Amino acid sequence: YGTNTDLIAVESLLKEIQLHHPKLKIILLGSGAMARLTILVAETLHVPLEQVSRSRGHSMDYLDLAPKEDTNAQVLI
């Protein structure tokens, strides 16, 4: 048994970012273990999250990460 330091790190990071960006939104790339952990932390902190993943039926080939007027995401993970 041990401590999940990844969980602690993601939670600490998102809390710190929230201090400077109270309307924080996350764009999450992927669906692996860290993605699932990030979703858990984001839900706990009530941070909106948009996930993009090939395994969830999305093509990442044409993913446009340029700033968009319709999003105010401050974090890309």
All heavy atoms as an XYZ file, in Angstrom:
596
protein
N       0.853     -1.180      0.000
C       0.000      0.000      0.000
C       0.890      1.232      0.000
O       1.953      1.246      0.585
C      -0.914      0.002      1.211
C      -1.680     -1.290      1.358
C      -1.547     -2.073      2.487
C      -2.520     -1.717      0.352
C      -2.262     -3.241      2.627
C      -3.241     -2.883      0.477
C      -3.110     -3.638      1.619
O      -3.801     -4.794      1.738
N       0.405      2.260     -0.635
C       1.208      3.467     -0.709
C       0.335      4.668     -0.994
O      -0.878      4.583     -1.043
N       0.993      5.748     -1.193
C       0.308      6.995     -1.482
C       0.366      7.249     -2.982
O       1.420      7.091     -3.599
C       1.004      8.162     -0.746
O       0.983      7.871      0.658
C       0.301      9.469     -1.011
N      -0.757      7.636     -3.558
C      -0.784      7.945     -4.974
C      -0.276      9.374     -5.164
O      -1.020     10.338     -5.054
C      -2.199      7.785     -5.536
C      -2.226      7.939     -7.044
O      -1.353      8.583     -7.626
N      -3.218      7.350     -7.671
N       1.002      9.488     -5.435
C       1.606     10.820     -5.565
C       1.143     11.527     -6.836
O       1.153     12.758     -6.889
C       3.144     10.736     -5.532
O       3.582      9.838     -6.556
C       3.625     10.241     -4.173
N       0.733     10.772     -7.857
C       0.196     11.401     -9.069
C      -1.080     12.166     -8.743
O      -1.280     13.293     -9.196
C      -0.090     10.374    -10.157
C       1.169      9.752    -10.740
O       2.239     10.391    -10.643
O       1.080      8.660    -11.305
N      -1.945     11.557     -7.943
C      -3.185     12.212     -7.534
C      -2.887     13.495     -6.763
O      -3.460     14.552     -7.047
C      -4.028     11.267     -6.670
C      -5.310     11.871     -6.101
C      -6.350     12.025     -7.189
C      -5.843     11.021     -4.971
N      -1.973     13.410     -5.840
C      -1.598     14.584     -5.032
C      -1.034     15.679     -5.934
O      -1.374     16.857     -5.789
C      -0.586     14.185     -3.944
C      -1.246     13.243     -2.939
C      -0.028     15.416     -3.250
C      -0.278     12.560     -1.995
N      -0.201     15.307     -6.893
C       0.418     16.286     -7.788
C      -0.612     16.981     -8.671
O      -0.610     18.209     -8.790
C       1.481     15.610     -8.647
N      -1.514     16.220     -9.280
C      -2.528     16.814    -10.156
C      -3.462     17.705     -9.343
O      -3.789     18.820     -9.759
C      -3.322     15.718    -10.908
C      -4.522     16.310    -11.633
C      -2.415     14.987    -11.881
N      -3.877     17.249     -8.179
C      -4.758     18.047     -7.327
C      -4.079     19.356     -6.906
O      -4.668     20.430     -6.982
C      -5.167     17.247     -6.095
C      -6.147     17.977     -5.206
C      -6.577     17.121     -4.039
O      -5.729     16.407     -3.462
O      -7.766     17.163     -3.709
N      -2.832     19.271     -6.513
C      -2.086     20.459     -6.107
C      -1.940     21.447     -7.270
O      -2.127     22.649     -7.111
C      -0.712     20.039     -5.583
O       0.066     21.152     -5.275
N      -1.597     20.917     -8.440
C      -1.430     21.749     -9.625
C      -2.726     22.463    -10.003
O      -2.740     23.675    -10.226
C      -0.944     20.891    -10.796
C      -0.796     21.587    -12.140
C       0.319     22.614    -12.087
C      -0.535     20.572    -13.225
N      -3.819     21.732    -10.048
C      -5.093     22.346    -10.442
C      -5.583     23.357     -9.410
O      -6.132     24.401     -9.773
C      -6.148     21.278    -10.700
C      -5.913     20.410    -11.935
C      -7.059     19.439    -12.139
C      -5.705     21.256    -13.174
N      -5.373     23.080     -8.140
C      -5.751     24.052     -7.105
C      -4.956     25.336     -7.257
O      -5.494     26.435     -7.120
C      -5.541     23.461     -5.709
C      -6.613     22.489     -5.293
C      -6.343     21.975     -3.891
C      -7.431     21.055     -3.413
N      -7.172     20.562     -2.049
N      -3.664     25.210     -7.541
C      -2.807     26.387     -7.729
C      -3.262     27.195     -8.940
O      -3.356     28.424     -8.889
C      -1.350     25.950     -7.891
C      -0.388     27.084     -8.131
C      -0.197     27.999     -6.930
O      -0.400     27.549     -5.786
O       0.159     29.173     -7.150
N      -3.554     26.522    -10.037
C      -4.009     27.215    -11.242
C      -5.361     27.891    -11.003
O      -5.608     28.991    -11.475
C      -4.060     26.241    -12.437
C      -2.643     25.782    -12.792
C      -4.713     26.899    -13.653
C      -2.597     24.655    -13.798
N      -6.244     27.228    -10.248
C      -7.558     27.801     -9.942
C      -7.446     29.132     -9.196
O      -8.300     29.998     -9.356
C      -8.393     26.832     -9.085
C      -9.222     25.887     -9.882
C     -10.150     25.095     -8.984
O      -9.732     24.549     -7.955
N     -11.392     25.006     -9.374
N      -6.413     29.284     -8.386
C      -6.229     30.543     -7.670
C      -6.075     31.713     -8.631
O      -6.543     32.817     -8.361
C      -4.998     30.466     -6.759
C      -5.076     29.535     -5.569
C      -3.717     29.487     -4.855
C      -6.161     29.969     -4.607
N      -5.425     31.473     -9.761
C      -5.156     32.527    -10.740
C      -6.194     32.567    -11.858
O      -6.312     33.581    -12.551
C      -3.759     32.340    -11.335
C      -2.679     32.328    -10.303
N      -2.257     33.468     -9.649
C      -1.968     31.303     -9.779
C      -1.318     33.145     -8.774
N      -1.120     31.839     -8.831
N      -6.921     31.470    -12.041
C      -7.932     31.363    -13.096
C      -9.195     30.732    -12.500
O      -9.432     29.543    -12.687
C      -7.426     30.515    -14.262
C      -6.185     31.048    -14.895
N      -6.188     32.091    -15.789
C      -4.891     30.683    -14.763
C      -4.957     32.351    -16.186
N      -4.143     31.506    -15.566
N     -10.005     31.516    -11.806
C     -11.181     30.946    -11.145
C     -12.186     30.293    -12.103
O     -12.950     29.434    -11.701
C     -11.811     32.127    -10.418
C     -10.980     33.312    -10.697
C      -9.841     32.926    -11.562
N     -12.177     30.691    -13.365
C     -13.087     30.085    -14.345
C     -12.341     29.060    -15.194
O     -12.568     28.932    -16.392
C     -13.699     31.163    -15.229
C     -14.611     32.096    -14.460
C     -15.253     33.107    -15.360
C     -16.156     34.004    -14.535
N     -16.847     34.972    -15.359
N     -11.487     28.314    -14.565
C     -10.627     27.332    -15.209
C     -11.431     26.305    -16.001
O     -12.468     25.825    -15.547
C      -9.808     26.612    -14.132
C      -8.897     25.485    -14.573
C      -7.786     26.034    -15.461
C      -8.312     24.780    -13.362
N     -10.954     25.981    -17.189
C     -11.482     24.881    -17.998
C     -10.289     24.118    -18.533
O      -9.286     24.702    -18.914
C     -12.336     25.394    -19.152
C     -12.884     24.273    -20.009
C     -13.707     24.785    -21.165
C     -14.175     23.622    -22.014
N     -14.881     24.091    -23.208
N     -10.411     22.793    -18.583
C      -9.313     21.935    -19.013
C      -9.672     21.251    -20.324
O     -10.795     20.789    -20.500
C      -9.028     20.851    -17.954
C      -8.572     21.484    -16.648
C      -8.002     19.850    -18.459
C      -8.481     20.498    -15.514
N      -8.707     21.190    -21.240
C      -8.806     20.329    -22.414
C      -7.836     19.182    -22.155
O      -6.638     19.399    -22.009
C      -8.439     21.074    -23.703
C      -9.411     22.230    -23.940
C      -8.443     20.105    -24.889
C      -9.050     23.115    -25.108
N      -8.359     17.984    -22.072
C      -7.578     16.799    -21.720
C      -7.375     15.925    -22.952
O      -8.346     15.526    -23.587
C      -8.317     16.015    -20.630
C      -7.688     14.729    -20.138
C      -6.364     15.011    -19.445
C      -8.636     14.008    -19.204
N      -6.122     15.664    -23.288
C      -5.808     14.794    -24.421
C      -5.468     13.407    -23.908
O      -4.567     13.246    -23.096
C      -4.611     15.352    -25.206
C      -4.747     16.775    -25.741
C      -3.476     17.183    -26.467
C      -5.956     16.904    -26.635
N      -6.209     12.402    -24.366
C      -5.912     11.030    -23.993
C      -6.955     10.418    -23.078
O      -7.878     11.090    -22.616
N      -6.781      9.109    -22.826
C      -7.742      8.392    -21.981
C      -7.063      7.338    -21.107
O      -7.712      6.423    -20.626
C      -8.806      7.726    -22.859
O      -8.198      6.820    -23.751
N      -5.766      7.490    -20.893
C      -5.019      6.537    -20.074
C      -5.222      6.769    -18.586
O      -6.136      7.482    -18.155
N      -4.364      6.167    -17.806
C      -4.477      6.232    -16.351
C      -4.416      7.668    -15.824
O      -5.201      8.057    -14.958
C      -3.383      5.387    -15.703
N      -3.482      8.460    -16.350
C      -3.387      9.852    -15.888
C      -4.601     10.663    -16.314
O      -5.038     11.555    -15.591
C      -2.109     10.521    -16.402
C      -0.876     10.117    -15.639
S      -0.945     10.514    -13.867
C      -0.917     12.288    -13.901
N      -5.168     10.347    -17.460
C      -6.382     11.040    -17.901
C      -7.527     10.729    -16.935
O      -8.256     11.637    -16.511
C      -6.742     10.625    -19.322
N      -7.679      9.474    -16.586
C      -8.754      9.094    -15.651
C      -8.554      9.761    -14.296
O      -9.507     10.237    -13.669
C      -8.824      7.576    -15.522
C      -9.300      6.905    -16.804
C      -9.589      5.420    -16.645
N      -8.458      4.638    -16.178
C      -7.533      4.110    -16.970
N      -7.596      4.283    -18.281
N      -6.546      3.393    -16.476
N      -7.326      9.820    -13.841
C      -7.010     10.466    -12.576
C      -7.319     11.973    -12.663
O      -7.895     12.550    -11.742
C      -5.531     10.239    -12.250
C      -5.065     10.759    -10.918
C      -4.169      9.732    -10.261
C      -4.327     12.054    -11.089
N      -6.964     12.596    -13.772
C      -7.218     14.024    -13.965
C      -8.717     14.302    -13.982
O      -9.185     15.299    -13.411
C      -6.549     14.523    -15.259
O      -5.142     14.270    -15.172
C      -6.784     16.004    -15.473
N      -9.490     13.432    -14.619
C     -10.948     13.586    -14.631
C     -11.491     13.535    -13.210
O     -12.329     14.347    -12.818
C     -11.604     12.510    -15.522
C     -11.253     12.765    -16.988
C     -13.111     12.465    -15.314
C     -11.599     11.616    -17.912
N     -11.013     12.589    -12.419
C     -11.448     12.463    -11.026
C     -11.172     13.744    -10.241
O     -12.052     14.268     -9.546
C     -10.741     11.273    -10.367
C     -10.977     11.098     -8.866
C     -12.408     10.653     -8.608
C      -9.993     10.113     -8.285
N      -9.964     14.276    -10.379
C      -9.594     15.497     -9.657
C     -10.413     16.682    -10.152
O     -10.916     17.473     -9.360
C      -8.082     15.782     -9.777
C      -7.735     17.138     -9.189
C      -7.281     14.680     -9.087
N     -10.581     16.795    -11.475
C     -11.354     17.906    -12.037
C     -12.794     17.865    -11.535
O     -13.364     18.911    -11.175
C     -11.321     17.863    -13.561
N     -13.389     16.682    -11.487
C     -14.762     16.559    -10.975
C     -14.826     16.960     -9.504
O     -15.747     17.654     -9.083
C     -15.273     15.132    -11.165
C     -15.575     14.797    -12.607
C     -15.955     13.342    -12.805
O     -15.806     12.512    -11.871
O     -16.386     13.013    -13.927
N     -13.850     16.527     -8.723
C     -13.813     16.861     -7.300
C     -13.703     18.366     -7.081
O     -14.333     18.916     -6.176
C     -12.620     16.153     -6.619
O     -12.758     14.747     -6.798
C     -12.560     16.466     -5.140
N     -12.926     19.032     -7.934
C     -12.717     20.479     -7.806
C     -13.741     21.289     -8.607
O     -13.650     22.512     -8.654
C     -11.301     20.847     -8.255
C     -10.155     20.237     -7.447
C      -8.811     20.615     -8.058
C     -10.229     20.686     -5.991
N     -14.680     20.602     -9.263
C     -15.726     21.257    -10.067
C     -15.133     22.095    -11.193
O     -15.547     23.221    -11.442
C     -16.653     22.107     -9.191
C     -17.232     21.351     -8.047
N     -18.184     20.379     -8.216
C     -16.963     21.392     -6.721
C     -18.502     19.865     -7.038
N     -17.763     20.455     -6.111
N     -14.141     21.527    -11.866
C     -13.488     22.185    -12.999
C     -14.039     21.566    -14.287
O     -13.936     20.356    -14.483
C     -11.953     22.004    -12.946
C     -11.305     22.596    -14.188
C     -11.374     22.626    -11.693
N     -14.631     22.384    -15.175
C     -15.115     21.839    -16.448
C     -13.966     21.247    -17.249
O     -12.855     21.773    -17.247
C     -15.701     23.059    -17.168
C     -15.854     24.109    -16.138
C     -14.868     23.806    -15.050
N     -14.259     20.150    -17.935
C     -13.214     19.428    -18.644
C     -13.765     18.919    -19.965
O     -14.879     18.402    -20.022
C     -12.750     18.260    -17.774
C     -11.636     17.397    -18.305
C     -10.684     17.030    -17.184
C     -12.177     16.163    -18.963
N     -12.985     19.085    -21.020
C     -13.307     18.518    -22.329
C     -12.222     17.508    -22.662
O     -11.037     17.843    -22.669
C     -13.354     19.613    -23.383
C     -13.681     19.105    -24.773
C     -13.697     20.212    -25.803
O     -13.766     21.391    -25.434
O     -13.610     19.877    -26.997
N     -12.618     16.271    -22.934
C     -11.651     15.216    -23.218
C     -11.652     14.882    -24.704
O     -12.712     14.748    -25.311
C     -11.978     13.967    -22.411
C     -10.969     12.857    -22.594
C     -11.304     11.637    -21.752
O     -12.435     11.458    -21.316
N     -10.319     10.787    -21.533
N     -10.471     14.743    -25.274
C     -10.296     14.329    -26.660
C      -9.410     13.093    -26.647
O      -8.330     13.112    -26.068
C      -9.637     15.450    -27.502
C      -9.424     14.986    -28.925
C     -10.471     16.716    -27.456
N      -9.899     12.028    -27.258
C      -9.143     10.778    -27.241
C      -9.495      9.927    -28.453
O     -10.662      9.826    -28.817
C      -9.467     10.011    -25.962
O      -8.956      8.709    -26.024
N      -8.502      9.315    -29.047
C      -8.766      8.405    -30.174
C      -9.614      7.231    -29.734
O     -10.479      6.770    -30.459
C      -7.450      7.890    -30.752
C      -6.666      8.949    -31.463
C      -5.352      8.386    -31.896
N      -4.632      7.975    -30.684
C      -3.350      7.801    -30.587
N      -2.599      7.964    -31.643
N      -2.769      7.457    -29.472
N      -9.384      6.721    -28.528
C     -10.120      5.545    -28.069
C     -11.568      5.864    -27.719
O     -12.366      4.980    -27.523
C      -9.420      4.900    -26.873
O      -9.479      5.745    -25.748
N     -11.903      7.125    -27.648
C     -13.280      7.519    -27.366
C     -13.978      7.973    -28.656
O     -14.973      8.669    -28.619
C     -13.323      8.618    -26.321
C     -12.740      8.153    -25.002
C     -13.336      8.929    -23.868
N     -12.705      8.535    -22.631
C     -13.267      7.733    -21.750
N     -14.450      7.248    -21.951
N     -12.635      7.423    -20.642
N     -13.405      7.561    -29.792
C     -14.052      7.833    -31.064
C     -13.712      9.176    -31.685
O     -14.290      9.553    -32.686
N     -12.778      9.900    -31.127
C     -12.386     11.187    -31.691
C     -11.083     11.021    -32.460
O     -10.183     10.325    -32.016
C     -12.157     12.229    -30.589
C     -13.351     12.509    -29.772
N     -13.553     11.946    -28.537
C     -14.432     13.292    -30.014
C     -14.693     12.372    -28.037
N     -15.249     13.183    -28.910
N     -10.992     11.665    -33.591
C      -9.740     11.668    -34.334
C      -8.906     12.836    -33.849
O      -9.384     13.961    -33.785
C      -9.999     11.827    -35.830
O      -8.774     12.020    -36.500
N      -7.671     12.560    -33.485
C      -6.783     13.625    -33.037
C      -5.914     14.125    -34.193
O      -5.112     15.020    -34.018
C      -5.922     13.136    -31.873
C      -6.756     12.834    -30.643
S      -5.839     12.093    -29.284
C      -4.709     13.384    -28.853
N      -6.083     13.552    -35.401
C      -5.267     13.925    -36.546
C      -5.407     15.399    -36.909
O      -4.454     16.045    -37.312
C      -5.630     13.087    -37.773
C      -5.286     11.613    -37.571
O      -4.409     11.320    -36.727
O      -5.910     10.783    -38.243
N      -6.606     15.915    -36.778
C      -6.855     17.291    -37.210
C      -7.185     18.195    -36.025
O      -7.832     19.206    -36.193
C      -8.009     17.314    -38.211
C      -7.692     16.478    -39.418
C      -8.237     15.220    -39.564
C      -6.809     16.943    -40.389
C      -7.926     14.441    -40.658
C      -6.495     16.158    -41.495
C      -7.061     14.916    -41.626
O      -6.747     14.141    -42.705
N      -6.728     17.821    -34.859
C      -7.004     18.604    -33.665
C      -6.363     19.978    -33.783
O      -5.150     20.092    -33.938
C      -6.472     17.882    -32.420
C      -6.742     18.548    -31.088
C      -8.243     18.670    -30.837
C      -6.096     17.754    -29.975
N      -7.177     20.999    -33.745
C      -6.703     22.377    -33.859
C      -6.611     22.953    -32.451
O      -7.619     23.163    -31.798
C      -7.669     23.193    -34.706
C      -7.221     24.630    -34.861
O      -6.096     24.971    -34.432
O      -8.008     25.417    -35.415
N      -5.401     23.184    -31.980
C      -5.200     23.696    -30.631
C      -5.048     25.216    -30.607
O      -4.744     25.787    -29.573
C      -3.976     23.035    -29.993
C      -4.075     21.520    -29.845
C      -2.792     20.970    -29.254
C      -5.270     21.138    -29.001
N      -5.284     25.849    -31.735
C      -5.220     27.305    -31.770
C      -6.331     27.869    -30.887
O      -7.390     27.259    -30.753
C      -5.397     27.799    -33.206
N      -6.082     29.015    -30.258
C      -7.121     29.606    -29.411
C      -8.415     29.804    -30.193
O      -8.408     30.207    -31.348
C      -6.515     30.957    -29.005
C      -5.047     30.780    -29.167
C      -4.869     29.813    -30.307
N      -9.514     29.490    -29.550
C     -10.823     29.627    -30.165
C     -11.642     30.625    -29.353
O     -11.502     30.718    -28.142
C     -11.540     28.280    -30.185
C     -10.850     27.242    -31.031
C     -11.590     25.927    -30.944
C     -11.069     24.868    -31.856
N      -9.661     24.648    -31.863
N     -12.500     31.338    -30.038
C     -13.334     32.318    -29.342
C     -14.350     31.648    -28.423
O     -14.767     32.219    -27.442
C     -14.056     33.200    -30.364
C     -13.121     34.118    -31.117
C     -13.854     35.006    -32.099
O     -15.053     35.243    -31.886
O     -13.225     35.452    -33.054
N     -14.748     30.409    -28.742
C     -15.798     29.752    -27.977
C     -15.286     28.958    -26.783
O     -16.032     28.249    -26.142
C     -16.627     28.845    -28.884
C     -15.788     27.730    -29.505
O     -14.557     27.888    -29.581
O     -16.372     26.719    -29.891
N     -14.017     29.056    -26.478
C     -13.502     28.352    -25.305
C     -12.598     29.284    -24.496
O     -11.980     30.179    -25.036
C     -12.725     27.076    -25.687
O     -12.364     26.397    -24.477
C     -11.477     27.368    -26.475
N     -12.593     29.056    -23.210
C     -11.718     29.848    -22.342
C     -10.811     28.919    -21.538
O     -10.471     29.211    -20.419
C     -12.555     30.732    -21.415
C     -13.444     29.923    -20.489
O     -13.605     28.719    -20.670
N     -14.027     30.568    -19.515
N     -10.426     27.813    -22.158
C      -9.589     26.840    -21.464
C      -8.217     27.443    -21.153
O      -7.601     28.058    -21.994
C      -9.430     25.576    -22.293
N      -7.788     27.257    -19.908
C      -6.485     27.742    -19.490
C      -5.452     26.633    -19.408
O      -4.278     26.895    -19.324
C      -6.562     28.428    -18.112
C      -7.175     29.791    -18.120
C      -8.679     29.742    -18.094
O      -9.273     28.798    -17.632
N      -9.315     30.776    -18.594
N      -5.899     25.376    -19.411
C      -4.967     24.275    -19.231
C      -5.199     23.230    -20.308
O      -6.318     22.839    -20.584
C      -5.161     23.613    -17.840
C      -4.231     22.426    -17.683
C      -4.913     24.610    -16.730
N      -4.113     22.782    -20.899
C      -4.142     21.686    -21.859
C      -3.288     20.581    -21.255
O      -2.120     20.772    -20.970
C      -3.555     22.142    -23.195
C      -3.393     21.084    -24.269
C      -4.766     20.593    -24.720
C      -2.624     21.648    -25.438
N      -3.905     19.420    -21.038
C      -3.195     18.314    -20.387
C      -3.121     17.154    -21.362
O      -4.079     16.774    -21.937
C      -3.892     17.880    -19.082
C      -3.889     19.020    -18.093
C      -3.224     16.661    -18.499
C      -4.614     18.738    -16.807
